[in-house]
């Protein structure tokens, strides 16, 4: 009994990029710069949407919530990763690992659902413009956001129970830079096939179902746009969708590569590289894509900067 108690794991070691040696300092600098850019970009886009009244529409309300959610999402992962890149002590407590996985999965699922809701918003705006403000009212927007968050964190509760109800009595070395599902569940001492199957079906629910709904929405959107007689009208309609489509492809593409497959196919090096994309790079790309490719946001940003950077002399 004493020997069994001594083998129970109370903390994990996040192996991360330990094999890269001194290159970890270079990675720290790169990831820190990307992280600061992400924070600045998301805070900027949220501030512009909040200040400029022309952006007080459902589309930009959802973008505001997505930027806020992704800011929290990066806070869960990146600060700990940056600390570990410079530290020899790469441990994380059992409860800390569980909390990190809970908020990571909850926010990631919420973002997936939010991006699908944004696709629905574009569908209504283009296919039913006369009733747009009636269908996508302020109350409806709030209800949709709360539903996304509720479903996302309920799924996270289920995943956490499945993962951390396992007995961890062997290695405590997580072959990743954060507590992700596959590298943690691989440390379990018992058969995990049934739990992996449940997590796989949850991944289908979170990734494949919203993606299919987005695809169906864009079939109707493209069909409606092609019926517009003027080329200028078609161009403007497509322009309102291209930013969202870019985010959809990047977000769902990377996540699907990792989570829509059995845990047995987990490859530490390749998956770590993909994980860097959806935890570090993608949160930076989203606000930049919506800012650089969106004329309304660029115009509002210019107005806000000119208002606060160059005050009128008295």
N, C-alpha and C positions, 0 to 999 in steps of 0.2 A: 504494500500500500504506500509506503514511504517513497519507494522508487518510482511508482506511478505518478505521485504528486510532483516529484522533482522533474518529471519529463513533460508536465503540462506547460504549454507555451503561454507566456504572459506578455511577450513583446515580439515584434517582427523586425527583421533587418531588410531595408529597401536597398537591394543591390545596385539598382539604377545603372549609372555609367562608370562604376568602379573600375572596370577593365580598361578604361581609356587613360588611366593614370593622370599625367599632367595636363592632358587635353581637357580635363574637367574645368579648369580655370577659363579656357577659351569658351567652352560651352556656357559657363556661368555668365560671362560677359554678353554673349549672343542672346541667351534666353532672357537675361535681365533687360536688355535693350528692347527685345520684342515685347516683353511683359509691360514695360513702361509705355511703349507705343500703344499696346492694347488698352491699357487703362486710360491713357490720354484720349484715344480715339473714341472709346465708349462713353467716357464722361463728356466729351465734346458733343457727340451726337445726341446724348440725352439732354444736355443743357440747351442746345439749339432747338430741339423739339419742344422743350418746356417753355422757352422764351418766345419763340416765333409763333404767333397765333395762326398763321397760314398753314402750319403743320399740325394743327389740332384736329386731325382726322383719324378715322379708325386705322388706316394703313400705318401712320406714324406712331399711333398709340401702341400698336403691336411691336413696331420696331423699337420703341422706347423700352418696353418690357423685355424684349429679347436682349437688348444691350445691357440692361440691368442684370438679367439672369446670367448672361455670359461673363459679366464682371465678377459675380459671386462664384461662378463655375471655375474661373481661373484662380480665384483666391483659395479655393479648396486644394488645388494641385500645385501651382507653381511656387509659392513661397517655400513650402517644404522641400520641393525639388531643388531650388536654388540653395537652400541651407545645406542640403546633403552634398551638393557639388563641392562645397568648400570644407565640409566637416568629415572627420574620420569616424565619428559616431553617427551612423545612418539608421539608428533604431527608431521605431515608432511603437507606442504601447498598443496592446490589444484593443482597448477601447478607442484609441486614436485612429487605428486602422479601420475599425468598424464605422466610426464617425465619418472618416474621409470617404469610404466607399458609399455610405448612405447619402451624403450630400452630392457626391460626384454623380451617382446613378440618378438621384432625384432631379438634379438640375439638368443633366443630359437628357433625360426623358422629357422633362418639361420643355426644353428647347426643341426637341423633335416634334412635339405636339404643337408648339407655337408656330413653327415653320409651316406645318400643315394648315393651321388656322389662317396664316398669312396668305397661303395659296387660295383658301376659300374666300378670303377678302378680295383678292384680285379677280376671282371668278365672278363674284357678285358685282364688283365695280365695272367690269367690262361686259358681262352678259346680261346684267339687269341694272343698268345705271340709274334709271328713273326711280327705282325703289331702294337704291343703295343705302341711303341714310336711314331709311325705315327698317330695313332688314338688319344692317350692321349698326344698330343704335349703340349709344354709350353703355346702356345697361347690358346689352348683348355682349359687347366687347369685354366688360368686366367679368361677366359670367363665363365666357370662353377662357379667359386667362386663369381664373380661379379653378376651372375644370381641368385645364392643362396641368396646373401645379398640383392639384389634388391627385390626379391619376398618376403623375410622374412620381410623387413621393410615396404613394401607396405601392406602386411597383417596386420602389426602392426598399420599402419595409420588407416586402416578400423576399427580395434578393438577399437582403442582409440576414434575414432569418435562415434562409437556405445555406448561405455561405458560412456564417459564424455559429451555426448550431453543430458544425462538424467538429470532431475531436482533432486538435492539432497537437500531435505528440512526437513528431519527427523533426524535420528541418523547419527552421523559422525564417529562412532566407527567401524573401519575395523577389523573384527575378524580374523586377520592374522598378520604375522610379516613383510609383505610387501604388496604393492598394487597389488594384483592379480585380475584376471578378476571376478571370482565368488563372493568373499566377497565384492568387490566394487559395482558390479552391483546389489547386493541384497539391497543396500542402496537407490536405486532409488525410487522415489515417484509414478511413473506411471507403467503401465503394460509393462513388459520387455520380454514377451514371444517371440515376433518376433525377437528382437535383440539377444536373447539367441539362437534362432534357426539358425540365420546367423552365430554366433560365433561357434556353434556346427558344422556346415558344413565346416567352415574354419578349425576347429580342425581336421576334417576328411581329408581335403586336406593336412594339414601339417604333420599329424601323420600316418594315415592309408594308404594313397596313396604311400608315400615313403617306408613304411614298406612292402607293397605288392611288390613293385618293387625290394626291397632288397631280399625278399623271392624268387621271380622269378629268380633273378641273382644267388642266391645260389643253386637253383635247377640245373641250367646249370653248375655251378662251381663243385658241388658234382658229377654230371654225368661225367664231364670231368676228374676229379681227379680219379674216380674209373676205368677209362680206362687206367690209367698209370700202366705200367706193374710192376715196382719195388715198393716194400713197402717203401723204403727210399724216393723215389720220391713222393709218396702219402703223407708221413709224412711231408715233407717239404712244399708241396702245402697247406695242411691243416694248418700248422703252420703259414702261412702268413695270414690266414683268422680268426684264433681263437680270436685274439685280437679285431678285428673289430666286430665279432659276439657278444663278451662279452659286448662291448659298446652298440651295437644295443639293446640287451635284456634289459640291465639296463635302458638305456635312454628312449626307446619307452615304456617300461613296466610301469615305474613310471608316465610318462607324460600321457599315455593313461588312466590310472586309474583316473586321475584328470579331464582331459579335454574331454574325449569321453563319456560324460554322461550329463544329464540335470543339470542345476544349482540348481534346487530344491532338488537334492540329496546331496548337499554340506553338509559335516559334518566337523565342525571346528576342532575338536581335531584330528580325524583320518587324515584329509587332511593336517593339519599342519605338522604331522609326515612325511607323504609322501613328502610334499613340502621341508622339511629339506633334504630328500634324494636327490631330483633332483636339489636343489639349493646349497647345502653344500657338500654332500658326493660324488655325481656323478662327479662333476668337479675335485675332487681329485683323484677319481678312474681312470678316463680316461687316464691321462698321466702315472700313475703307471702301469696300465694294458699294455699300449703300450711299456713301458720301461722294465718291469719285464718279459713279455712274448715274447719279440722281440729280437732275437739274434743279429740282425744288429745294433739296437739302443744300446744294452748293450755293444757291441764291440766298437762302436763309442764313447760311454760315457767313457769307460775305456781309450781309446786313448786320448780323450780330457783332462780327469782328470790327466793322467800321463804326458801329455805335459805341463800343466799349474801348476800342484801341485809340480812336482819334476823337476825343471829346471836343466839343466846340469851345473855343476860347471865349472868356468873358470880356 
